[in-house]
Amino acid sequence: MIELDNVAYSYGGGELLSELSLQLAPGSFHFLTGPSGTGKTTLLKLCYGALRPTAGQARLFGTDVREMDRDAVALSRRRIGVVHQDCQFLDHLTLAENVALPLTVAGEPISAQDQNLRELLGWVGLSSRANALPPELSGGERQRAALARAVISSPEVVLADEPTGNVDWEMSQRLLRLLIELNRMGVTVLIATHDLQLIRAAKSQVQARVLRIANRRLQSAGVDL
C-alpha cells in the first residue's frame, strides 16, 4: 500500500532521514517512536506524499511518487486519512462541517443530518457537539474530531501524528481503542508517538510492529505487541 525503499530526506542542508525502508501492508498496525526532532512527522509526510524523498523511492499504492503529478497525489490522498498533531480546524464551521470537509472538498457535499456523518460522530462520542464551533471544543474533543475527519472518506490507511499528545490518559486510551477498532475493520494504521506507556497499553489489544527512528534511520524496536 505504502512503501519506502532506501529513502533519504534532507532539510536545511542536513540529512534528517537516511537509508530508510518501510512497508505498510494491508491491515497492519504500526507504532513509530523516537525522541522529538528525529523526523517522525517528516516520515509520515513521506508516507502520504506531502514530501518527496531526496533519495530512494516512495510508492503510494504501487506508484512511484516521483511519477505522480499533484492531481495523482491528491487522488491517492483520498485513500489515506491523516490525523495531524496540531488539529487545525476552520473556526467559522461547526464541528460536523469540519469533519465533513474532506468530502466537501472532493465535491461530495454532505449535510449535518447525513446518517453516515451522524453515525461517525456517535462513534467518536461527539453527537452532542455536532453544532459546536472549534473554539468551544476541549482538547479531547478536538482530537476525536480530527480522527473522525480523517476517516470520513473511509480510507484504507490512517496515519496519526501524536494523536494523544494533548489529552489526558483516559482520553488517550479512548482514542487508542478507536484506532484499534478501525484496524480490526481492515484499515492499516501507523501511529507516531513518543508515549511508550501508550504502546505498552496496546499490548493486550492489538498485534503491532514497533519502529523507532534513531541516528536518522528506522529500526525495529524488537517488540511485537
Contacts in CASP RR format, 6 or more apart in sequence:
PFRMAT RR
TARGET T0000
AUTHOR 0000-0000-0000
METHOD contacts of the structure
MODEL  1
MIELDNVAYSYGGGELLSELSLQLAPGSFHFLTGPSGTGKTTLLKLCYGA
LRPTAGQARLFGTDVREMDRDAVALSRRRIGVVHQDCQFLDHLTLAENVA
LPLTVAGEPISAQDQNLRELLGWVGLSSRANALPPELSGGERQRAALARA
VISSPEVVLADEPTGNVDWEMSQRLLRLLIELNRMGVTVLIATHDLQLIR
AAKSQVQARVLRIANRRLQSAGVDL
1 24 0 8 1.000
1 25 0 8 1.000
1 26 0 8 1.000
1 60 0 8 1.000
1 61 0 8 1.000
1 156 0 8 1.000
1 157 0 8 1.000
1 188 0 8 1.000
2 22 0 8 1.000
2 23 0 8 1.000
2 24 0 8 1.000
2 47 0 8 1.000
2 48 0 8 1.000
2 59 0 8 1.000
2 60 0 8 1.000
2 61 0 8 1.000
2 80 0 8 1.000
2 157 0 8 1.000
2 188 0 8 1.000
3 22 0 8 1.000
3 23 0 8 1.000
3 24 0 8 1.000
3 57 0 8 1.000
3 58 0 8 1.000
3 59 0 8 1.000
3 62 0 8 1.000
4 20 0 8 1.000
4 21 0 8 1.000
4 22 0 8 1.000
4 23 0 8 1.000
4 43 0 8 1.000
4 46 0 8 1.000
4 47 0 8 1.000
4 53 0 8 1.000
4 57 0 8 1.000
4 58 0 8 1.000
4 59 0 8 1.000
5 21 0 8 1.000
5 56 0 8 1.000
5 57 0 8 1.000
5 58 0 8 1.000
5 59 0 8 1.000
6 19 0 8 1.000
6 20 0 8 1.000
6 21 0 8 1.000
6 55 0 8 1.000
6 56 0 8 1.000
6 57 0 8 1.000
7 17 0 8 1.000
7 19 0 8 1.000
7 20 0 8 1.000
7 21 0 8 1.000
7 22 0 8 1.000
7 46 0 8 1.000
7 53 0 8 1.000
7 55 0 8 1.000
7 56 0 8 1.000
7 57 0 8 1.000
7 58 0 8 1.000
8 15 0 8 1.000
8 17 0 8 1.000
8 18 0 8 1.000
8 19 0 8 1.000
8 20 0 8 1.000
8 53 0 8 1.000
8 54 0 8 1.000
8 55 0 8 1.000
8 56 0 8 1.000
9 15 0 8 1.000
9 16 0 8 1.000
9 17 0 8 1.000
9 42 0 8 1.000
9 46 0 8 1.000
9 51 0 8 1.000
9 53 0 8 1.000
9 54 0 8 1.000
10 16 0 8 1.000
10 54 0 8 1.000
11 42 0 8 1.000
15 216 0 8 1.000
16 39 0 8 1.000
16 42 0 8 1.000
16 216 0 8 1.000
17 39 0 8 1.000
17 42 0 8 1.000
17 43 0 8 1.000
17 46 0 8 1.000
17 213 0 8 1.000
17 216 0 8 1.000
17 217 0 8 1.000
17 218 0 8 1.000
18 216 0 8 1.000
18 217 0 8 1.000
19 216 0 8 1.000
19 217 0 8 1.000
20 43 0 8 1.000
20 216 0 8 1.000
20 217 0 8 1.000
20 218 0 8 1.000
21 218 0 8 1.000
22 43 0 8 1.000
22 47 0 8 1.000
22 211 0 8 1.000
22 218 0 8 1.000
24 30 0 8 1.000
24 47 0 8 1.000
24 157 0 8 1.000
24 188 0 8 1.000
24 190 0 8 1.000
25 188 0 8 1.000
26 156 0 8 1.000
26 186 0 8 1.000
26 188 0 8 1.000
27 183 0 8 1.000
27 186 0 8 1.000
27 187 0 8 1.000
27 188 0 8 1.000
27 189 0 8 1.000
28 188 0 8 1.000
28 189 0 8 1.000
28 209 0 8 1.000
29 180 0 8 1.000
29 183 0 8 1.000
29 188 0 8 1.000
29 189 0 8 1.000
29 206 0 8 1.000
29 207 0 8 1.000
29 208 0 8 1.000
29 209 0 8 1.000
30 189 0 8 1.000
30 190 0 8 1.000
30 191 0 8 1.000
30 208 0 8 1.000
30 209 0 8 1.000
30 210 0 8 1.000
30 211 0 8 1.000
31 190 0 8 1.000
31 191 0 8 1.000
31 192 0 8 1.000
31 193 0 8 1.000
31 199 0 8 1.000
31 202 0 8 1.000
31 208 0 8 1.000
31 209 0 8 1.000
31 210 0 8 1.000
31 211 0 8 1.000
31 225 0 8 1.000
32 40 0 8 1.000
32 43 0 8 1.000
32 44 0 8 1.000
32 190 0 8 1.000
32 191 0 8 1.000
32 192 0 8 1.000
32 193 0 8 1.000
32 211 0 8 1.000
32 212 0 8 1.000
32 213 0 8 1.000
33 40 0 8 1.000
33 192 0 8 1.000
33 193 0 8 1.000
33 194 0 8 1.000
33 196 0 8 1.000
33 199 0 8 1.000
33 210 0 8 1.000
33 211 0 8 1.000
33 212 0 8 1.000
33 213 0 8 1.000
33 221 0 8 1.000
34 40 0 8 1.000
34 194 0 8 1.000
34 212 0 8 1.000
34 213 0 8 1.000
34 214 0 8 1.000
35 194 0 8 1.000
36 194 0 8 1.000
38 213 0 8 1.000
38 214 0 8 1.000
38 216 0 8 1.000
39 213 0 8 1.000
40 161 0 8 1.000
40 162 0 8 1.000
40 192 0 8 1.000
40 194 0 8 1.000
40 213 0 8 1.000
41 85 0 8 1.000
41 161 0 8 1.000
41 192 0 8 1.000
42 51 0 8 1.000
43 192 0 8 1.000
43 213 0 8 1.000
43 218 0 8 1.000
44 82 0 8 1.000
44 159 0 8 1.000
44 161 0 8 1.000
44 190 0 8 1.000
44 192 0 8 1.000
45 51 0 8 1.000
46 52 0 8 1.000
46 53 0 8 1.000
46 58 0 8 1.000
47 58 0 8 1.000
47 80 0 8 1.000
47 159 0 8 1.000
47 190 0 8 1.000
48 60 0 8 1.000
48 76 0 8 1.000
48 77 0 8 1.000
48 80 0 8 1.000
48 81 0 8 1.000
48 82 0 8 1.000
48 159 0 8 1.000
49 58 0 8 1.000
49 60 0 8 1.000
49 65 0 8 1.000
49 73 0 8 1.000
49 76 0 8 1.000
49 77 0 8 1.000
52 58 0 8 1.000
52 65 0 8 1.000
52 66 0 8 1.000
53 65 0 8 1.000
57 64 0 8 1.000
57 66 0 8 1.000
58 64 0 8 1.000
58 65 0 8 1.000
58 66 0 8 1.000
59 65 0 8 1.000
60 68 0 8 1.000
60 73 0 8 1.000
60 76 0 8 1.000
60 80 0 8 1.000
61 76 0 8 1.000
61 79 0 8 1.000
63 72 0 8 1.000
63 76 0 8 1.000
65 73 0 8 1.000
68 76 0 8 1.000
78 102 0 8 1.000
78 106 0 8 1.000
78 153 0 8 1.000
78 155 0 8 1.000
79 155 0 8 1.000
79 156 0 8 1.000
79 157 0 8 1.000
80 155 0 8 1.000
80 156 0 8 1.000
80 157 0 8 1.000
80 158 0 8 1.000
80 159 0 8 1.000
81 150 0 8 1.000
81 151 0 8 1.000
81 153 0 8 1.000
81 155 0 8 1.000
81 157 0 8 1.000
81 158 0 8 1.000
81 159 0 8 1.000
82 150 0 8 1.000
82 158 0 8 1.000
82 159 0 8 1.000
82 160 0 8 1.000
82 161 0 8 1.000
83 143 0 8 1.000
83 146 0 8 1.000
83 147 0 8 1.000
83 150 0 8 1.000
83 158 0 8 1.000
83 159 0 8 1.000
83 160 0 8 1.000
83 161 0 8 1.000
83 163 0 8 1.000
84 146 0 8 1.000
84 161 0 8 1.000
85 161 0 8 1.000
85 162 0 8 1.000
85 163 0 8 1.000
85 165 0 8 1.000
87 139 0 8 1.000
87 142 0 8 1.000
87 143 0 8 1.000
87 145 0 8 1.000
87 146 0 8 1.000
87 166 0 8 1.000
89 95 0 8 1.000
89 98 0 8 1.000
89 134 0 8 1.000
89 142 0 8 1.000
89 145 0 8 1.000
90 97 0 8 1.000
90 98 0 8 1.000
90 101 0 8 1.000
90 134 0 8 1.000
91 133 0 8 1.000
91 134 0 8 1.000
91 135 0 8 1.000
92 133 0 8 1.000
93 101 0 8 1.000
93 133 0 8 1.000
93 134 0 8 1.000
94 112 0 8 1.000
94 130 0 8 1.000
94 131 0 8 1.000
94 132 0 8 1.000
94 133 0 8 1.000
95 121 0 8 1.000
95 126 0 8 1.000
95 129 0 8 1.000
95 130 0 8 1.000
95 131 0 8 1.000
95 132 0 8 1.000
95 133 0 8 1.000
95 134 0 8 1.000
95 137 0 8 1.000
95 141 0 8 1.000
95 145 0 8 1.000
96 112 0 8 1.000
96 117 0 8 1.000
96 121 0 8 1.000
96 130 0 8 1.000
96 131 0 8 1.000
97 104 0 8 1.000
97 112 0 8 1.000
98 134 0 8 1.000
98 145 0 8 1.000
98 149 0 8 1.000
99 117 0 8 1.000
99 120 0 8 1.000
99 121 0 8 1.000
99 145 0 8 1.000
99 148 0 8 1.000
99 149 0 8 1.000
99 152 0 8 1.000
100 109 0 8 1.000
100 110 0 8 1.000
100 112 0 8 1.000
100 114 0 8 1.000
100 117 0 8 1.000
100 152 0 8 1.000
101 149 0 8 1.000
102 149 0 8 1.000
102 152 0 8 1.000
102 153 0 8 1.000
103 109 0 8 1.000
103 110 0 8 1.000
103 152 0 8 1.000
103 153 0 8 1.000
104 110 0 8 1.000
106 153 0 8 1.000
110 116 0 8 1.000
110 117 0 8 1.000
111 117 0 8 1.000
112 130 0 8 1.000
112 131 0 8 1.000
117 152 0 8 1.000
118 127 0 8 1.000
118 130 0 8 1.000
120 148 0 8 1.000
120 151 0 8 1.000
120 152 0 8 1.000
121 127 0 8 1.000
121 129 0 8 1.000
121 130 0 8 1.000
121 148 0 8 1.000
123 148 0 8 1.000
123 178 0 8 1.000
124 144 0 8 1.000
124 145 0 8 1.000
124 147 0 8 1.000
124 148 0 8 1.000
124 178 0 8 1.000
125 144 0 8 1.000
126 141 0 8 1.000
126 144 0 8 1.000
126 145 0 8 1.000
126 148 0 8 1.000
129 137 0 8 1.000
129 141 0 8 1.000
132 141 0 8 1.000
134 142 0 8 1.000
134 145 0 8 1.000
137 145 0 8 1.000
139 166 0 8 1.000
139 167 0 8 1.000
140 166 0 8 1.000
140 167 0 8 1.000
140 171 0 8 1.000
142 166 0 8 1.000
143 163 0 8 1.000
143 164 0 8 1.000
143 166 0 8 1.000
143 167 0 8 1.000
143 171 0 8 1.000
143 175 0 8 1.000
144 174 0 8 1.000
144 175 0 8 1.000
144 178 0 8 1.000
146 163 0 8 1.000
147 160 0 8 1.000
147 163 0 8 1.000
147 175 0 8 1.000
147 178 0 8 1.000
147 179 0 8 1.000
150 158 0 8 1.000
150 160 0 8 1.000
151 158 0 8 1.000
151 182 0 8 1.000
151 187 0 8 1.000
155 187 0 8 1.000
156 187 0 8 1.000
156 188 0 8 1.000
157 187 0 8 1.000
157 188 0 8 1.000
157 189 0 8 1.000
157 190 0 8 1.000
158 179 0 8 1.000
158 182 0 8 1.000
158 187 0 8 1.000
158 188 0 8 1.000
158 189 0 8 1.000
158 190 0 8 1.000
159 190 0 8 1.000
159 192 0 8 1.000
160 179 0 8 1.000
160 189 0 8 1.000
160 190 0 8 1.000
160 191 0 8 1.000
160 192 0 8 1.000
161 192 0 8 1.000
162 192 0 8 1.000
162 193 0 8 1.000
162 194 0 8 1.000
163 175 0 8 1.000
163 179 0 8 1.000
163 191 0 8 1.000
163 193 0 8 1.000
164 171 0 8 1.000
164 172 0 8 1.000
164 175 0 8 1.000
164 176 0 8 1.000
164 193 0 8 1.000
164 195 0 8 1.000
164 198 0 8 1.000
165 172 0 8 1.000
165 193 0 8 1.000
165 195 0 8 1.000
167 175 0 8 1.000
169 197 0 8 1.000
172 195 0 8 1.000
172 198 0 8 1.000
173 201 0 8 1.000
176 198 0 8 1.000
176 201 0 8 1.000
176 202 0 8 1.000
176 205 0 8 1.000
177 205 0 8 1.000
179 189 0 8 1.000
179 191 0 8 1.000
180 189 0 8 1.000
180 202 0 8 1.000
180 205 0 8 1.000
180 206 0 8 1.000
182 189 0 8 1.000
183 189 0 8 1.000
183 206 0 8 1.000
184 206 0 8 1.000
193 199 0 8 1.000
199 208 0 8 1.000
199 210 0 8 1.000
199 225 0 8 1.000
200 225 0 8 1.000
202 208 0 8 1.000
202 225 0 8 1.000
203 225 0 8 1.000
206 225 0 8 1.000
207 224 0 8 1.000
207 225 0 8 1.000
208 224 0 8 1.000
208 225 0 8 1.000
209 220 0 8 1.000
209 224 0 8 1.000
210 220 0 8 1.000
210 221 0 8 1.000
210 222 0 8 1.000
210 223 0 8 1.000
210 224 0 8 1.000
210 225 0 8 1.000
211 218 0 8 1.000
211 219 0 8 1.000
211 220 0 8 1.000
211 221 0 8 1.000
212 218 0 8 1.000
212 219 0 8 1.000
212 220 0 8 1.000
212 221 0 8 1.000
213 219 0 8 1.000
END
